[in-house]
Structure formats: structure tokens, C-alpha cells
Amino acid sequence: MPELPEVEGVVRELAPAVEGKTIKKVEFSNTVYESCAAGKQCIVKNLEPSYFEEAMQDMLIKKVTRRSKYIFFDVEKNHQLFKFVNHLGMTGAWFVVAKLEEIHEEKFRRHVHAVFTLDTGELLVFSDIRRFGEMRLLTNLEDHPPLLEMAPEPFETSACEYFLEKCSLPKYHQKPIKEVIMDGQVISGCGNIYATEALFKMGIHPARKVNRISKERKVQLFETIRDILRESIENGGSTISDYRNINGEAGGMQHRLKMYGKKQCGVCGSNTKSLVIGGRTSVYCPQCQH
């Protein structure tokens, strides 16, 4: 699943490509329509697809930004402002092309679920292989309360103190630290990849309970997470399987990962182990992490 650095990479390329342009037409796939008819709301979440298509027509894209793992499109129509909010899910990808054939990888061409035709004639395309992505058109963020519960951006000065305050709450005391740092209400944008990397760098076992980690170590862990997220942004994010930027290019951070997906520890040479924490597989070194 794309995490903060991957979403940041998409936004940095998407913004200059679409800001200031107007959406003239929107078309969703048959899959989107069929799922809506079945009551499952695949990708388009808070509106019927036909209404979503009509509402988005003639929307001006004013700004594209990121908040945690979400992409926010500030759009305007008839002098009214809206938030078009997108989550990439596990395999979502955006492309800006003249025609669909310019999407080089067949797996993305075969799973196009939204095509936004811009006033320039370009196509803003959303492809999602596993269809866990989300699109919502909101008048206010209050219309989707989970967006208001996200932790501060990890690069904000208040984020570390916020993390410590959350960790001090009784409901987190007995939880594994890996589960807690992947909670978007505790730290924004840190998922399985970068949680694995940070805990390895700190020598902390992913199942260690939060109340068994000192405040000093928690601060160091937060700073490590922040630094790894920055490093990943600088290296274009991690392409483990399906992450691509809007040009269809892979990231480079996967070549710098020290523990995620590894069979052997690069420090001590031990075979790595894995266990499931918070529904995600956690890889760790039994010798280096305690």
C-alpha cells in the first residue's frame, strides 16, 4: 500500500500537471457502476457514479495537496469550493496522458476505473488493480469524519509531542509498538514498510508493548520514522509491486530498505522472522531487535 512518501511523490508530479485545468467530462468503469448497483460502492464512495460524473463536470482544479496518505484536490464550480479526496488504496495510480495507450503497463490499462477529460484534451486517469482505492466529493471535510481524526503531519513541530500524548493513553499501553506507529491517528502516513524500517534501525522488536518503551526511546523512534519518511520522499518512494508515479515510473527507495521483505539481516546475518501484528506481516531480526 502506498504510504506517505509514495503519495507525496504522486502529488508533486500531479499538481503541476493538472492545477488550473478544468474537468470537462468524467467516465467511470462498468465495474464501478456494477458495484454501486450491488451496494458495494467500489472506489466511488459517497455518491452514485452518475451523480459524481455530473457533479465533477466543469470543475476547476485549483490545487492538489497531500494529507497523510490522502490526495486532496481543491476544486471549484459556480464559485463554490469542494474537496475531491482520493486514497490510492493498495494499488491505485494516477496518469496524465493524451490517450490510454500511453499507459505503458498493461496491468494498469486493464484496470482503468476513472477517466477525467481535461479542457486541454488530456486525460487524467485513475487505475486501480485491486480496487481498494477511494474517491469522495465533499463540501466540507466534516462530511467524512475520519479525515478530521488524522495525526499531524510527521514533519510538523507538534507531531512528536502529539505522538507521545497518544502513547500515554491507556488504550495504547498494551498494544505492540508496530501496531501503534501504523495507526494514522497516532502518526500520519507511516505504514508497514517504514514502520518495519524504523523499528529495525532502533533495534526495537515490533511486538514490544508501548508501555515497555521509555519516553526517550519513543522520541528517538519518532525522529527515526520522520527521517526515513524524508529519505524515501527524496528517493521517489518505494515500489514493492504496483506503486508508480504519474509518468508510470517506479520509485527508488526499495533499494535502500534494510529489513522490509528481507530474508537475512544485513547487520548480523541472522535469518529474519515474521509475525502478524495489526493484520500486517512484520519482518524483524531476532538478534538485533528486542
URJOHU-V906125 format. One record per residue. NEAR is the number of other ideal C-beta (glycine too) atoms within 10 Angstrom. Layout:
near = (NEAR/NEAR)
This chain:
near = (19/30/23/27/27/28/25/22/25/24/20/15/17/24/18/10/18/22/14/12/17/17/22/15/14/19/14/21/20/8/15/22/15/12/18/20/10/9/6/9/15/21/26/24/16/15/18/13/24/13/12/23/19/12/16/22/15/15/22/15/22/13/13/23/13/20/17/20/21/23/23/18/26/15/22/15/15/6/5/9/12/18/18/21/21/22/19/24/17/15/21/29/26/24/26/20/17/10/10/14/8/14/20/13/14/8/12/21/15/10/19/20/24/24/18/25/17/17/13/14/9/17/20/22/23/22/26/26/19/12/18/15/25/19/25/20/20/16/10/11/16/9/13/16/8/10/18/9/8/18/20/16/17/24/13/13/7/11/18/19/13/18/24/13/11/17/21/13/10/7/9/17/13/10/18/18/27/23/19/24/25/24/16/17/13/22/31/24/26/27/19/20/25/28/28/26/24/26/26/26/19/19/14/24/21/24/16/16/14/21/14/12/17/9/10/8/15/21/14/16/23/23/14/18/26/21/13/24/25/15/14/26/19/11/16/20/26/26/18/18/9/21/27/25/21/21/12/15/14/15/21/14/27/19/9/12/19/14/23/20/13/16/7/11/21/13/14/10/9/12/11/20/13/11/14/8/20/16/8/17/12/24/19/25/24/13/15/19/21/10)
